[in-house]
């Protein structure tokens, strides 16, 4: 039995897919632990996996940190709040690198899997001589096919390359204390560029957990960088929906789902009022997930809920409205329902552009431009124009042919075999 450590730094959307990967690896006979924010301990253990907490807390309640986070979610990277967030992110990266390095150094761990924010694990794995691989929900390598996720729509082949070059500058500024960690483990200093060259030379596996039908693998990516298919969250055995939600769904036409997940732009009463007004104006019932934005609506045709597995709920709705994070985007595509993205920050613009290009969305309603009228028009189009539902069902059928978790399990078996003495 191998001890596999999955390091999932980030929000619920970063952790949830890893539970599906972990469950598959456990079924293959491995012992699996997921290291994540303390807020997600129950999510991990409910999947039958072991849990290890990270030091840093992803969501800092109250004070200047919360205000900065809300400003970033509301105004985007290219704002004063965005600059403040970058400064805070550098400190977060240093703390996270140290935490990840400690976890990766656990002598009981035989295989390390981690996302981009867990990059310190790569260097510790090299020092220890154990196999590792990257698990990514967004494209990580430069390509002429599309720009970095925060840019959204394609800028053309030359523009995409230029955008990736600019993105690398930000990545280098976030390299943090990697060389301090390498020194602690007997490795010489390096740079981000040298690390990338080393990974390319060894075809180090970077596995991307999205569908090739949604984002085809760029032909200019290096060997070892693969698009393997979505990783679906593990649903706890015996889970049942809240009775209030079940009764609401049975009481009328399929509602529209609205939720902002781990995004918290602040001013919950105003946003809740916009959502409620838009749904009523569009003549649609609504299921609104409170999430970190603390949305709350009231009405005979509107229901506010807590956490519910999207894979259960989304097939029962007429359309989904969300910022466009990777996980919720995947769940909507899997369910075969139209989407109205309300992009805020991070990878939201990229997935919003993909949803529009795939024909499953009438187009995004950027959060900065969110009004009751604009959201109502988008919801009305998504639900009433059959072409969006047809495109969504077609993509869902394609996605259903893939098994991303099985591909990860195969890669782990390959890495273990290569690491064994012959």
C-alpha positions, -999 to 999 in steps of 0.1 A, spaced: 0 0 0 13 34 -10 7 66 11 -5 93 -14 -6 129 -2 -28 153 -22 -21 189 -13 -51 210 -22 -44 247 -14 -74 269 -21 -111 272 -18 -138 244 -19 -136 244 -57 -100 234 -54 -106 207 -28 -138 191 -39 -124 176 -72 -95 161 -52 -120 141 -31 -130 123 -63 -93 116 -72 -86 105 -37 -116 81 -36 -104 65 -69 -69 61 -56 -82 45 -24 -102 21 -45 -70 12 -62 -55 2 -29 -37 33 -18 -39 51 15 -49 87 7 -46 119 27 -57 153 16 -41 184 30 -64 214 28 -78 244 47 -94 234 80 -128 245 67 -129 214 45 -121 187 70 -156 173 70 -157 174 31 -126 152 30 -134 128 58 -169 123 45 -153 109 13 -135 83 35 -102 100 32 -77 111 58 -73 148 64 -43 170 73 -49 207 80 -29 235 65 -16 262 88 -29 292 69 -66 300 70 -80 308 35 -108 330 48 -99 356 73 -130 367 90 -132 404 98 -109 434 97 -87 448 69 -80 413 54 -117 407 48 -122 441 33 -93 436 9 -106 402 -1 -141 416 -8 -126 445 -28 -106 421 -49 -136 399 -56 -157 430 -64 -132 451 -84 -107 426 -99 -70 422 -100 -63 456 -117 -76 477 -89 -62 491 -56 -77 462 -38 -62 439 -63 -27 453 -57 -33 450 -19 -44 414 -25 -12 407 -44 9 420 -15 -11 398 9 -7 369 -16 31 371 -14 30 366 24 4 338 20 27 321 -5 57 322 18 36 307 47 20 282 24 54 271 9 68 264 43 36 245 53 36 225 21 73 217 25 67 203 60 39 181 48 58 169 18 87 159 40 66 134 60 86 102 57 54 81 55 44 97 22 54 79 -9 37 99 -36 29 137 -38 1 152 -58 -5 190 -56 -19 221 -73 -1 252 -83 -2 268 -48 15 236 -35 45 240 -58 70 237 -29 61 200 -28 79 195 -62 113 205 -47 109 184 -16 99 154 -37 130 159 -58 151 160 -27 135 129 -13 135 110 -45 98 102 -45 73 106 -74 52 136 -77 27 152 -102 8 184 -106 -30 184 -104 -45 215 -120 -80 228 -127 -68 256 -149 -43 256 -178 -8 261 -164 16 263 -193 21 290 -220 4 285 -253 -5 304 -284 -40 289 -282 -53 310 -254 -41 336 -228 -37 330 -190 -70 324 -172 -73 359 -158 -73 374 -193 -105 356 -205 -110 358 -242 -83 349 -267 -60 378 -277 -48 361 -309 -17 339 -312 8 368 -307 -13 384 -280 -17 352 -261 20 346 -260 26 382 -248 0 377 -221 17 345 -209 50 364 -208 34 390 -185 19 363 -164 53 348 -158 65 380 -142 37 376 -116 46 340 -111 83 349 -105 73 374 -79 54 347 -61 84 323 -61 87 332 -24 110 312 -2 115 282 -24 153 285 -23 153 286 15 133 254 14 156 238 -12 186 247 10 170 230 40 167 198 19 202 199 4 193 213 -30 211 242 -47 192 274 -55 171 276 -86 147 299 -105 112 295 -118 125 293 -153 151 267 -144 125 246 -126 102 248 -157 131 236 -179 139 208 -156 102 197 -156 101 198 -194 133 178 -197 119 150 -176 84 153 -189 72 157 -154 35 151 -153 12 181 -151 -23 167 -152 -52 191 -160 -86 181 -146 -109 194 -173 -123 180 -205 -106 181 -239 -141 189 -253 -141 221 -232 -104 231 -236 -85 210 -261 -49 202 -252 -28 228 -269 -4 213 -295 24 234 -283 24 221 -248 54 200 -237 53 162 -232 39 153 -198 14 181 -197 -20 164 -203 -57 172 -203 -71 141 -186 -108 149 -180 -128 163 -151 -124 150 -115 -158 147 -100 -163 154 -63 -170 124 -41 -206 123 -28 -208 109 8 -226 75 10 -261 79 21 -264 116 15 -300 128 11 -312 163 2 -328 186 27 -366 180 28 -373 216 22 -353 216 -10 -369 184 -22 -403 198 -17 -394 230 -34 -382 212 -65 -413 191 -66 -436 220 -63 -432 236 -97 -411 241 -128 -374 236 -127 -358 266 -110 -327 286 -118 -297 281 -95 -278 312 -83 -246 309 -62 -213 327 -58 -195 299 -41 -163 310 -23 -164 345 -38 -174 372 -13 -178 406 -28 -196 420 2 -228 440 4 -249 408 6 -283 426 10 -278 445 -23 -267 415 -43 -295 394 -28 -320 420 -39 -306 420 -75 -308 383 -77 -343 381 -63 -355 409 -86 -338 394 -117 -354 360 -111 -389 375 -106 -385 398 -136 -375 367 -157 -405 348 -144 -384 320 -130 -383 302 -97 -349 302 -80 -327 282 -57 -300 305 -42 -270 291 -24 -259 314 4 -221 306 0 -194 329 13 -213 359 -1 -241 352 25 -268 356 -1 -303 354 14 -337 358 -4 -373 352 6 -404 344 -14 -428 316 -24 -408 310 -56 -373 316 -41 -354 293 -17 -321 300 0 -300 269 7 -266 259 22 -241 234 8 -257 208 -15 -237 187 -40 -239 203 -74 -239 169 -91 -272 162 -74 -288 196 -78 -278 209 -112 -295 182 -133 -328 194 -116 -325 231 -126 -332 250 -157 -300 270 -157 -271 279 -134 -258 314 -125 -223 316 -109 -190 335 -112 -174 309 -134 -149 290 -111 -135 258 -125 -155 235 -103 -189 250 -107 -183 254 -144 -176 217 -146 -207 208 -126 -229 228 -149 -214 213 -180 -218 178 -166 -255 184 -159 -261 196 -194 -278 229 -184 -272 264 -197 -251 288 -177 -250 325 -170 -215 334 -158 -210 364 -135 -172 366 -136 -153 385 -109 -117 375 -106 -91 348 -111 -100 322 -136 -137 334 -139 -131 354 -172 -115 324 -188 -142 299 -181 -169 325 -189 -154 329 -223 -152 292 -228 -189 287 -218 -199 314 -243 -177 299 -271 -192 265 -265 -226 279 -270 -240 269 -236 -242 305 -224 -257 337 -239 -226 355 -226 -213 367 -193 -227 394 -170 -195 408 -154 -200 414 -117 -189 451 -121 -219 455 -145 -244 434 -126 -279 449 -125 -313 434 -120 -322 441 -157 -290 426 -172 -292 395 -151 -329 390 -159 -322 393 -196 -294 368 -195 -315 343 -174 -344 347 -198 -322 340 -228 -305 310 -212 -338 294 -203 -360 304 -232 -337 299 -262 -334 262 -269 -300 264 -286 -282 268 -252 -298 237 -237 -290 217 -269 -254 228 -268 -252 220 -231 -266 185 -235 -242 178 -264 -212 188 -243 -225 168 -213 -226 136 -235 -190 141 -246 -178 147 -211 -196 115 -199 -172 94 -220 -142 106 -199 -129 94 -166 -103 119 -153 -98 103 -119 -90 70 -136 -63 88 -157 -47 102 -125 -47 67 -110 -30 53 -140 -3 80 -138 3 73 -102 7 36 -109 32 45 -137 51 68 -114 53 41 -87 66 15 -111 92 39 -125 104 46 -89 107 10 -79 141 -7 -81 145 -32 -110 
